[in-house]
Amino acid sequence: MRIFLAIIFIIVLIPFYFMVIGSIQDVYGIMAMPPRLIPKDLTIENYTIFFGNRFLIYTMNTVIVASCDIIASALVSCMTGYCFAFFKFPFKRALWLLILFGIMIPPIALIIPKFVVIKDIGLSGTLAAVILPCILAPPSIYLARCYFESLPFSLLESARMDGANEWQILTKVAAPLSKSLIAALLIFASIGILNDYLWQMLCLMDAEKQTLVVGLMKEVRRSTVVYDMKMNPFGKSMASGIILFIPILVIFLFGNKYFTSSLQGGVKE
Amino acid sequence: MTRLKLPQFLLMLMPPIILLTVFTLWPLAEVVWLSLHNVNFIKFDFIGLANYYEAVRDIAFRQEVLNSLFYIALLIPLNVILSASLAMIAYHLSKRWQDSGRIILYVPSLAAGVILAQVWKWVFNAKGPINWILGLLHIPAIQWFSNGITSIPVIVFIVAFCSVGSNFIICLSSILSIDKSIFDAANIDGANRGVINRQIILPIIMPTVILIGFMAMLQAPAIFENIFLLAPQTFAGTMAYGIYQQGFQFGRYGYGAAQSVIMLVLMVGLSVLKNRLAK
């Protein structure tokens, strides 16, 4: 059984290994069959086409979009989950059903009207068009509510007795107990925004406003349209994949210590 | 439960309510409104239900609905079997194995869609490693993304590959929450691992397994990015791909919106049905 699981782990990681070594080989190395396990004739030319004059703009845009969205999304999810976990307010049930409804519908089913709405409120082509719709993440709100409900209620109540207001309770009492929740929310938000190719591609037509995922895919398509094997389309694709993967992996590895425990719903009194 | 005071209510709940209104409720109204019109870059004419009538008769749309069913039929068993069996295997091993499983199996979820598609492009290309392995077995090379019969299973495999991590985590935590005394009793009665897996764990985690299958069912018709990047053709397209094509390639917002409404009704219908069955 151990061996079986180990084989599964290796199978899962193999594509990533080939992505790494594929991105640093020339076309003969990539197309050599049997596939080379140890790269030979290393080259960095797959990466150099991406580091053109626009790379800095793409990176800046990505940083702006990702940081705004990740922070705002985690904050909104925490606040909403907190309100739902501990308070009564009018239309609570109706609002909760709407949020659950948001989990059920796939985003792509609303992509045409969302695009029209963005145009109507005059945001089309701006980075705000990418950031704002992603902030409200129903699965994250759901996770936050469940997590907060498992927190010891007496603790929050005693903070309230001591005269703390709700904002202080959320930031000073609940948040420090919820590191794993916050890590999970940050990771989900970053996967969501850094991988969200379709929406960003539709919204950001202007090259000055494009994010990494849109810009790099544009380059990749340019090099594969010709389908000239000497251009090494596969190497360039894989190099773009590596560039896109690094930020997500870094965030995951940072948050991982807290992350996995929150999916198991483990909270200690 | 205390009552939320008005200023706090405004501060904490206004942002989600505004976002929900602008980016979910408004689009929901807009999609119905658009679907009743013939919309393109210059026109906006009311045409009633003609878009729906066209969708019913459209061969491409029918193909995409059929494909979606095909995707559902393949993705549910693959997701369920993979995650449940891996979780059972990991359960019987030490905590170190479980923890590394949670991390390693989750890594593909991080790279789902655009990133991993860059590798699959190479893996499944005509002269790629998969065809090389087939060549060793004297099977002629296959053009994986040139027809529906091969591209749909390949894309299902790719999607399952990326979602196995989170499903594994859910399954494993559901197994770990089972009362340990049940297993002790089974061990005393001399049950071996297979019996424990089949007769104890599986029935207890059945609700979780059904949930995973259900999520796969909702996920399958919405598969888009892998199709768009690997096999952008109607023969492999899901309903999501059809919506994209009508809306953003052909510029027919009205007809695309009608397809979206049909997809929404199907998805919400399936969810409601599932909730009924669960009760």
Interface residues (C-beta under 8 A of the other chain):
Chain A: M1 R2 F4 L5 I8 F9 V12 L13 P15 F16 F18 M19 G22 I30 M31 M33 P34 P35 V76 M79 T80 Y82 C83 F86 F87 K88 F89 L95 L98 I99 F101 G102 M104 I105 P106 P107 I108 A109 L110 I111 I112 P113 K114 F115 V116 V117 I121 L132 P133 I135 L136 I141 R160 N165 E166 W167 I191 N195 Y197 L198 L202 V213 M217 V220 F234 S237 M238 S240 G241 L244 F245 I248 L249 F252 N256 T260 L263 Q264 G265
Chain B: M1 T2 R3 L4 Q8 F9 L11 M12 L13 P15 P16 I17 L19 L20 V22 F23 T24 L25 W26 P27 L28 E30 V31 L34 L86 I89 A90 H92 L93 W97 D99 S100 G101 R102 I103 I104 L105 Y106 V107 P108 S109 L110 A111 A112 G113 V114 I115 L116 A117 Q118 V119 W120 K121 W122 V123 N125 K127 P129 W132 F161 V164 S166 I169 I170 S173 L176 L218 Q219 P221 A222 F224 E225 F228 A240 I243 Y244 G247 F248 Y253 G256 A257 S260 M263 L264 M267 V268 S271
